[in-house]
Amino acid sequence: MCGIIGYTGKNKVKPIIIDALTTLEYRGYDSAGMAVYNPDKKRTEVYKCAGRVRDLSKVCEDKNIDSTCGIGHTRWATHGGVCDANAHPHTQGSVTVVHNGIIENYKDLVEEYDLASSLKSETDTEVAAAVLDRCHAETGDPKKAITKAVRKLKGTFALVILFDGEPDVIYSIRNVSPIVATLSEEGAMLASDLTALTRFTNKYFVVPEYTIVRMTRDSVTMWTLDGREVEPEYLTMDWEKNSADKNGYPFYMEKEIMEQPKAIRDTISGRTKAGIPNFEADNIPDSLFTDCERICVVACGTAMHAGLVFQSLVKTRLQMHIDVEMASEFMYSDPVIDDKTLVIAVSQSGETIDTLEALKYARRKGARSLAIINVKGSSIARESDYVMYTNAGPEIAVASTKAYTTQLAVFYLIVYKMAHIRGVMDDDEVRECIRNLKRVPEVIGSVLDGRKAVHVIARGLLEAKDLFMIGRGLDYSILLEGSLKLKEVSYIHSEAYASGELKHGPIALITDNTPVVAVVTQERLMSKELSNIREVKSRGAAIALFIKADLIQQSTREFDTFMLPNLPDELMVFPASVALQLLAYYVSSDKGFDVDKPRNLAKVVTVE
């Protein structure tokens, strides 16, 4: 949440900031701003407004901005309403700041420094700027001022700072909230997300926590708070330079749905040997999976839903005890965690604050940990004992799609790996499972080729106010994700229910023409599921059925039906999930919404 950019170099800064903020807008889009050093007036000038980055661009289009140094921000409101005054950057005295995170003790700082009369906004960020300005006035040195000020701050923060006395220099420091940076021939650049750097370089480093960064056009220097100099540890991003573009699609969400066959193929690639799962390239020992007695998955939202599919597989294949925990509730529910627990933290960005804090808690309890992440060097990756990276590439749309299916692919590999090394499945059984898993990209491709039929079903849902999704077993697990997708991007109230629970309350909500989306992919549960579908049909429901091709019967043809291509039942989550993603996408786009930027949501949640 909130996008941050900073650049100092050889090029004009305005187009760089506008372009980067446009790329980062999925992290927050209720206001935007930038601050640039004006060499003629020898001062920092701020341009900001409520609204999208395109509105900021209009504010700046007639301004003669000749600077080559500046910082920018696109906001997702946490403190203070959406208005020009609360937009970042914020200036106090000689200091201008953009900020991601929450300063928890900002009210105490207002009293301690008697700031109330000088504040122009309702934000905690301006308070941090004021404290930095006071410390700078006392010390006369930016590095000393930052050191003194951050020792006063409680909470999470990524601060990017301009001091009037140091033209063309950018400072930064962070705690939890991410900052990545690079130095290239174009200059020095930092951002809250890798996607803003891809057009300049494929090399980057993660700014360590509580480390002061000083960037000039041709250098990056870092110090710890006690003054020890730190060398950047550069990483290489695997993403192509144009991978964060739409490539002709109207929305990122559609592009990312269409990229799933390649993303899954790339995620599986290199993780099998002679048809058997092999994690040597990930440096993960077999003992991680043999020494544990139970598994606990911690995740939020879509990643948690991927964990629920994993839970079903672990119970079925391994007969192991497994919990899937909402990361936001984990620490407050007194979880049973010990040194025989394998904790798996799942996050697309690797920066989800609730998941990060849950992981830290579990490690303090002695658990071994594995992260399933899409971004190298992210906070959760660095905190975990071991990491398995999905190879989804950048995911820009707020509603996650390819991150979800690549997480599922990793989970299937883990289950087959554990079943093999624990002696539950022999070589031939595992090889058959892997052969089928490698068919998934092709089968998803068939769903994508037939997407016009999903679009037809979507058109029947455009006027819905409430919608229900029903399924059993694995189908119920993926419907939780399908329902979330529809809620996120179409704003239709959608609820997923295990079909067997209908008569325990939810069926009271079914009236004439109530839309019900049903998924039937599990042969052993088919007869029960079809019975449940007929129960809601008899009460007036309008059924949209997504069904495995082999399970189609004459009686199912009376419904609006999408035929899912065949895979073994336990792998049907892949084509069914992609069909539900398409359903949500088409409903949203046909209603004329901004599919990539649903209201009130941001891509990366870095505050609790």
Buried (B, 14 or more C-beta within 10 A) or exposed (E): BBBBBBBBBEBBBBEBBBBBBBBBBBBBBBBBBBBBBBEEEEEBBBBBBBBBBEBBBEBBEEEEBEBBBBBBBBBBBBBBEEBEBBBBBBBBBBBBBBBBBBBBBBEEBBEEBEBEEBBEBBBBBBBBBBBBBBBBEEBEBBBBBBBBBBEBBBBBBBBBBBBBEBBBBBBBBBBBBBBBBBBBEBBBBBBBBBBBBBBBBBBBBBBBBBBBBBBBBEEBBBBEBEEEEBEBEBBEBEBEEEBBBBEEBEBBBBBBBBBBBBBBBBBBEEBBEEBBBBBEEBEBEBEBBEEBEBBBBBBBBBBBBBBBBBBBBBEEBBEBBBBBBBBBEBBEEEBEBEEEBBBBBBBBBBBBBBBBBBBBBBBEEEBBBBBBBBBBBBBBBBBBBBBBBBBBBBBBBBBBBBBBBBBBBBBBBBBBBBBBBBEBBEEEEBBBBBEBBBBBBEBBBBBBEBBEBBBEBBEBBEEBEEBBBBBBBBBBBBBBBBBBBBBBBBBBEBBBBBBBBBEEEBBEBBEEEBBBBBBBBBEEBBEBBBEBBBBBBEBEBBBBBBBBEBBBEEEBEEBBBBBBBBBEBBBBBBBBBBBBBBBBBBBBBBBEBBBBBBEEBBBBBBBB
